[in-house]
Amino acid sequence: MASVQLQNISKTYPGGVEVVKNLNLDIKHKEFVVLVGPSGCGKSTTLRMIAGLEDITTGKLSIDGMVVNDILPKNRDIAMVFQNYALYPHMTVYENMAFGLKIRKLPKPEIQRCVLEAAYTLGIEDLLDRKPKALSGGQRQRVALGRAMVRQPKVFLLDEPLSNLDAKLRDQMRTEIRKLHQKLQTTFIYVTHDQREAMTMGTRIVVMKDGIVQQVDTPQQLYGHPCNLFVAGFLGSPQMNFFKVTVTQKAAVFTLDFADESLVLPPVITNNPKLKEYIGKEIIMGIRPEDLYDDANALKEANAMIIKGSVDVIELMGAETYLFMKIADSNVVARVSPKTKARTGETIEIVFDMDKIHLFDQATEKTILN
């Protein structure tokens, strides 16, 4: 088993700079958990505390039920893959992968078996005699993964391992790391600032901001039910569109009003008792680019509304097209079909799928509907 528990973990540097604040997280055996957030949010510091490379200021860290706060990194049975690979330049690939096992004084036949098995799994068996300078970025990253694999650790820690690779190679290595997780059947904790990596790799995602965990959930739940404005805007590319709106009630009809526009809310939202607390108040409405349409056929949806917007820029992305528009005083992006008839400079009708909107309290920035 390889579970990891963080209880009330905090990290404060000299001078009172608190980079991780009261973090609580329970990572189960075989999970692939991704820590994601903007630079400086505390995700790498959290990973380094798990590894033992940073001291914990307050709180308790347990691996398999054993408190490891005061246990040296080499005795925690974890392996870490770094952003810059951290390979020894004077050693061959074989020697780099075998180094940790030699330190443990394993028999040479056992070391050879472990290295060759890992090399075969990663497809680098033909590179064992090369030195790091003769390898590509992707090959170096595979060697770094292999060096971690041969130790057969309880927990793999990966600190932005793909950030130095080009886009195509990143896509390939994401797939390779997911396959590796499935093959090894152990616990992976992965740090990235790239929300696309987080969404495609993690069984659960931990979204962090300013040292505080904002939300922990599956990719689907985070995307469909963000708990606050930050999570809603951080996950998704292009990001969610936001409007400042006022909640209005006329008889049994609730609307969201902004500028000269008025959007009628569907029953699935008006039936939520929390909404009545915001009548006459300004809140923030969010809607994702894929829930906006430039096709009148979308009116077949029972709860669709139309607003006019002026098209500023059109980006052709192959399988889809992004329309960058101005609606009232807001900048808006719609993800539409590549067959769109919209043209730059035109004013077009945009269809809102009102069943897909998100509402947030303007003061607390927390969701109103969940």
Disulfide bonds with the S-S distance in Angstrom:
none
